[in-house]
Amino acid sequence: MANQITNYKCLACAGPLHFDPDTQLLKCDHCASTFPVAEIEELYAETNAAAIENEYEVDEALQWTEEEAKSLRAYSCPSCGANLIYGANTVADTCPYCANNTIVPSQLEGALKPDYIIPFKLKKDEAVRKLSSYYKGKPLLPSTFKQNNHIEEIKGIYVPFWLYDGEAQVDIRYDATRSHNSRRGDYLITKTDHYDLDRKGTISFKMVPADAASKMDDALMDSLEPFDYKDLVPFEMSYLPGYLADKYDVSAENNARRAEARMRNSAIEAIDETTMGYESIVKTHARVDIIPDKVHYVFIPIWYLVTKWKDNTYVFAMNGQTGKFIGDLPVDYTKFWLYFAIMTIIGIALLWFLLFGGVL
């Protein structure tokens, strides 16, 4: 089996390296030595290039079906020699046998290589703290859900995104009214003025995001915005050790509709805000043409956990740059009806006390 993956190892003790959000350096899991990203990237340049040159071949001993061969890849861990089975889009992961962080350089060759990356700014303990805090003060949360939800299994993932630049050319017309009241003798007279509003203009957009991983829920990823693009840096593979990463499987062309729809809606909202001060506004014509410009391929840091309870799936995610956190929780309806019964009894008792002074 061809050696197509890379382990980044400490120059002092050969322990596994991971990218540390606090220092923005690569840090050794064993001796805590740190190294600049550029230094490790330069050191492993030849190793990564050699891994890219090794063409993938299906190992016949695995006896995969034709469908499995399309969606899975087999690699050999450079540290312990274990056979690793990854998804066809996996870029970075961790060997389950030796715990070394693994990277698949061939997945980032040519057009598959991101233009930029936002390195993780927040560590795992912050994500765990946010999730633990999220549970507090929720009496209807099932007890077994807390016990079975393995908070420590939350994973740091670099999610592929497309960032779109573009321009919206807007032409919108409105019917608007504004009323004035005046008194003439015993009569109150209302005069209504009608206006034709014509709004035209051009609005530019920079880096409108759309996630490029089909297995990620689009609404979930949208809700983790905004991202601060001032932290974008040119992509280097040395930012990946210690985190999971997948290459995109939704093309820039297929995602463009989502981005253009966001530009269009944002442009209309911006123009609508210029029509304030009227009593009524009716849009009579709206045309918004999107002129696409540049597209950037980037990796965005997300802390992510999927858990199940009673055959339902619950997802928790945290923006690995800003700390914005979202998640959904189940409701224990046994607890709900118990609390409802208790509150009803308490309510009846208070009402009885107020009406009859506590005399039964």
ABEGO torsion letter per residue (X at the ends): XBBABBBBBBAAAGBBBBBBAAAGBBBBAAAGBBBBAAAAAAAAAAAAAAAAABBBBBBAAAGBBAAAAAABBBBBBAAAGBBBBBBAABABBBBAAAGBBBBBAAAABEAABBABBBBBABBAAAAAAAAAAAABGBAABBAAAAAABBAAABBBBBBBBBBBBBBBBBBBBBBBBBBBBBBBEABBBBBBBBBBBBBBEBBBBBGBBBBABAABBAAAAAAAOBBBAAABBBBBAAAABGBBBBBBABBAAAAAAAAAAAAAAAAAAAAAAAABGBABBBBABBBBBBBBBBBBBBBBBBBBBBBBBGGBBBBBBBBAAAGBBBEBBBBBAAAAAAAAAAAAAAAAAAAAAAAAGGBX
